[in-house]
Amino acid sequence: MVFHGTKRFTSTQHLTKQRTKMIELKLMVPEALAPELEALAKKLAHMMEEDEGLLTMEVQDQCVAEAIRVLQREKVIKSPRDFAWIMMVMNQQVLEDFEGCFTALAFISYLKSLGIEGCPGKTSLYDNCSLVLNDFPEWEFADDPTHSEVVRRRNVGKRFLNVYSKVKRSYAEGISEK
């Protein structure tokens, strides 16, 4: 099971979308119906193209997990408190197509459901999230860190967004980077 905030989803509730191969189909129809059928075919093709741009929640979760693992490998995440900056990016709805809004406990549960290691404690998340002033990427922090630390914290969020977008594109193209 995957938890998003207070919403609870099971794997059977995920919509499964697969790339649809389009084919050309020739039909013999009365001349009067041809314009209507042609318009309908174009509308259906357009709807299919839009649907292919959407990712299932399961794939979004895989993208989040992979992005966090990349940040851990790159040592962008230096301590468990850095997960607070990722949670803030997600809660401030910076990720397009991601509907997560987490409490500290829900985010920790979410990370654990993704198999993420080195998860923070609820107090660490809560305390660090409460330091954030303004919206991303213009974050300021109530604990008055040095300029370089402000930049580093913002960069955790920026790098997460960058890697998430890259992983998401690879899934959309049918290629998983692992």
C-alpha positions in Angstrom: 0.0 0.0 0.0 1.1 3.5 -0.7 0.0 6.4 1.5 -0.4 10.0 0.1 -1.2 12.3 3.0 -4.5 11.1 4.4 -5.5 9.4 1.2 -4.9 5.7 1.0 -4.5 3.9 -2.3 -3.9 0.2 -3.0 -2.1 -1.1 -6.0 -5.4 -2.3 -7.5 -6.7 1.3 -7.5 -3.9 2.5 -9.8 -4.9 3.1 -13.3 -2.8 1.2 -15.8 -1.9 3.1 -18.9 0.2 1.7 -21.6 1.5 3.3 -24.7 -1.1 2.8 -27.4 0.1 1.9 -30.9 -1.9 3.8 -33.4 -2.9 2.2 -36.7 -4.6 3.5 -39.8 -8.0 2.0 -40.5 -9.9 2.3 -43.7 -13.7 2.0 -43.6 -16.3 2.1 -46.2 -19.1 4.3 -44.9 -21.9 6.4 -46.4 -20.6 9.8 -47.6 -22.8 11.7 -45.2 -21.3 10.0 -42.2 -17.6 10.4 -43.3 -17.0 13.9 -41.8 -18.5 13.0 -38.5 -16.5 9.8 -38.2 -13.3 11.6 -39.3 -13.9 14.2 -36.6 -14.5 11.5 -34.0 -11.3 9.7 -35.0 -9.2 12.8 -34.6 -10.8 13.5 -31.2 -10.0 10.0 -30.0 -6.4 10.2 -31.3 -6.0 13.5 -29.5 -7.4 12.1 -26.2 -5.0 9.1 -26.5 -2.0 11.4 -26.9 -3.0 13.4 -23.8 -3.5 10.3 -21.7 0.0 9.0 -22.6 1.5 12.1 -21.0 0.0 11.1 -17.7 1.8 8.8 -15.3 0.1 6.4 -13.0 0.6 7.0 -9.3 2.6 3.8 -9.1 5.0 5.2 -11.7 5.1 8.6 -10.0 6.1 6.7 -6.8 8.8 4.9 -8.6 10.1 8.2 -10.0 10.1 9.8 -6.5 12.0 6.8 -5.1 14.6 6.8 -7.9 15.1 10.5 -7.6 15.7 10.2 -3.8 18.1 7.3 -4.4 20.1 9.4 -6.9 20.3 12.3 -4.4 21.5 9.8 -1.8 24.2 8.4 -4.1 25.3 11.9 -5.1 25.4 12.8 -1.4 23.1 15.8 -2.0 21.1 14.4 0.9 23.7 14.8 3.6 21.5 14.1 6.6 18.0 13.0 7.4 16.9 16.6 7.8 17.4 17.1 4.1 14.3 15.0 3.5 12.4 18.0 4.9 13.3 20.1 1.8 12.0 17.3 -0.5 8.8 17.1 1.6 8.4 20.9 1.3 8.8 20.8 -2.5 6.2 18.1 -2.7 3.8 19.8 -0.3 4.1 23.2 -2.1 2.8 21.4 -5.2 5.9 22.2 -7.2 5.8 18.7 -8.9 3.4 18.9 -11.7 1.0 15.9 -11.8 1.8 14.9 -8.2 -1.0 15.3 -5.6 0.9 14.6 -2.4 0.4 16.7 0.7 2.1 15.1 3.6 2.2 15.4 7.3 5.6 14.4 8.8 4.3 10.9 9.7 2.6 10.4 6.4 5.8 11.4 4.5 7.9 9.0 6.6 5.4 6.2 5.9 5.5 7.1 2.2 9.3 7.0 2.1 9.3 3.6 3.9 6.7 2.3 1.4 9.1 3.3 -1.4 12.0 1.4 0.3 14.0 4.5 1.1 16.7 4.0 3.7 17.9 6.6 6.2 14.4 8.1 6.7 14.2 11.0 9.1 12.2 11.0 12.4 9.0 12.9 12.7 10.5 15.5 15.0 13.3 16.2 12.5 10.9 16.6 9.6 8.4 18.7 11.6 11.1 21.0 13.1 12.9 21.6 9.8 9.7 22.1 7.7 8.6 24.7 10.3 11.8 26.7 9.5 10.8 27.3 5.9 9.5 30.7 5.0 8.2 31.7 1.5 7.5 29.4 -1.4 10.1 27.4 -3.4 12.5 28.4 -4.8 12.7 31.6 -2.8 12.9 29.8 0.5 14.3 31.6 3.5 14.8 29.9 6.9 13.9 31.0 10.4 17.0 29.4 11.9 19.2 32.0 10.1 21.6 29.7 8.4 24.7 30.9 6.5 24.2 32.0 2.9 25.9 28.8 1.6 23.5 26.6 3.7 20.5 28.5 2.4 21.8 27.8 -1.2 22.5 24.1 -0.3 19.0 23.6 1.1 17.4 25.2 -2.0 19.6 23.1 -4.2 18.3 19.9 -2.5 14.9 20.9 -3.7 16.1 21.9 -7.2 18.1 18.8 -7.7 15.2 16.6 -6.6 13.0 18.3 -9.1 15.6 17.9 -11.8 16.2 14.2 -11.2 12.5 13.5 -10.8 11.7 15.1 -14.1 14.5 13.2 -15.8 13.3 9.9 -14.4 9.7 10.7 -15.3 10.7 11.4 -18.9 12.5 8.1 -19.1 9.4 6.3 -17.8 7.2 8.2 -20.3 9.5 7.1 -23.1 9.3 3.5 -21.8 12.9 3.4 -20.5 13.5 2.9 -16.8 16.8 4.2 -15.4 18.0 2.1 -12.6 
